[in-house]
Amino acid sequence: MGILVALLVIWAVLVVLGIVVKGLFWLIIVGAVLFVATGVIGFVKREALGRRR
């Protein structure tokens, strides 16, 4: 669970920096990729926990 929270914080910071600082559009892209990766990891972990019960 800790890695998911860390990824969420990292992508939020990257997106905000990308929006605030002009010319850093690539930070928004990296933040979006991290957001998708976090969602996939969370979904996989949730499915794995659901099968154990």
C-alpha positions in Angstrom: 0.0 0.0 0.0 2.9 2.3 0.7 4.2 2.1 -2.8 0.8 3.2 -4.2 0.7 6.2 -2.0 4.3 7.1 -3.0 3.4 6.8 -6.7 0.3 9.0 -6.2 2.3 11.7 -4.5 5.0 11.6 -7.2 2.6 11.8 -10.1 0.7 14.6 -8.4 3.9 16.7 -7.9 5.1 16.0 -11.5 1.8 17.1 -13.0 1.6 20.3 -10.9 5.2 21.2 -11.8 4.5 20.5 -15.4 1.4 22.8 -15.4 3.1 25.6 -13.4 6.4 25.7 -15.2 5.9 26.5 -18.9 7.9 24.3 -21.3 7.8 21.2 -19.1 5.0 19.5 -20.9 6.9 16.2 -20.6 6.4 16.3 -16.8 2.7 16.2 -17.4 3.2 13.2 -19.7 5.4 11.4 -17.1 2.8 12.1 -14.4 0.0 10.7 -16.5 2.0 7.5 -17.2 2.7 7.1 -13.5 -1.0 7.6 -12.8 -1.9 4.9 -15.2 0.8 2.6 -13.7 -0.6 3.2 -10.2 -4.1 2.3 -11.3 -2.9 -0.9 -12.9 -0.8 -1.9 -9.9 -3.8 -1.1 -7.6 -6.2 -3.1 -9.8 -3.8 -6.1 -9.9 -3.3 -6.1 -6.1 -7.0 -5.8 -5.5 -7.7 -8.7 -7.8 -5.0 -10.8 -6.1 -6.5 -10.0 -2.6 -10.0 -10.9 -3.8 -8.9 -14.4 -5.0 -7.3 -15.2 -1.6 -10.6 -14.8 0.3 
